[in-house]
Amino acid sequence: MIGVTIGGVTIGLYLLLRHAIEWYPGLDQLKNRPLDYAGDWLPFLFAWAYGALGILVSMGLIGWAFDTALWASNWVGDAALWLGAGETPGRAAGATYQPLGDLGNAALVLVTLLMPTLIKHTKSGDAIKRGMWCGLCLGTSSTVGGLTAVPLAQGANWIGNTLYGAIA
């Protein structure tokens, strides 16, 4: 697993803010029907949690894919910071994390197999892609994303134990 840099966190925050701006229905509509609009965040948040969990996988094709995506995000974000503001690239922004257990990994593989279907066959495909990318950028940062990595990993491990423990 590779660590996230300040540039990677910048990309993750950009994706989060972009989603919020595109989602914002206006104050009057939000006041009148808040639950309708709050529900619009669910696909993004689900995908964010998946992205944050995916970056915790350290081996296999899923680990390689998430590490590659994080490496590219770090590179693009660091380049933008260096070119835009003269910042030193490569500054680490990572936190400690709890890796997934065997059955947590099995649950993540199951969700990974379902993600292309969710992206293709729901109207929220773009939000799911952005949420996944945002989650992998912020999932191991020392900000809120890093704080959620441990409970997400524990939850995935619990789901895996529940699903596969009953079968095995």
WOLINKA-V676065 format. One record per backbone hydrogen bond with DSSP energy under -1.0 kcal/mol. CO is the residue of the C=O (numbers start at 0). NH is the residue of the N-H. If there is no record, write none. Layout:
{{CO,NH} {CO,NH}}
//
This chain:
{{3,92} {4,8} {5,9} {6,10} {7,11} {8,12} {9,13} {10,14} {11,15} {12,16} {13,17} {14,18} {15,19} {16,20} {17,21} {18,22} {19,23} {25,29} {26,30} {27,31} {28,32} {32,36} {33,37} {34,38} {37,40} {38,41} {40,44} {41,45} {42,46} {43,47} {44,48} {45,49} {46,50} {47,51} {48,52} {49,53} {50,54} {52,55} {53,56} {58,62} {59,63} {60,64} {61,65} {62,66} {63,67} {64,68} {65,69} {66,70} {67,71} {68,72} {69,73} {70,74} {71,75} {72,76} {73,77} {74,78} {75,79} {76,80} {77,81} {78,82} {79,83} {80,84} {80,86} {81,85} {90,5} {92,141} {100,104} {101,105} {102,106} {103,107} {104,108} {105,109} {106,110} {107,111} {108,112} {109,113} {110,114} {113,117} {114,118} {115,119} {116,120} {121,124} {123,127} {124,128} {125,129} {126,130} {127,131} {128,132} {129,133} {130,134} {131,135} {132,136} {133,137} {134,138} {137,140} {139,94} {142,146} {143,147} {147,151} {148,152} {149,153} {150,154} {151,155} {152,156} {153,157} {154,158} {155,159} {156,160} {157,161} {158,162} {159,163} {160,164} {161,165} {163,167}}
//
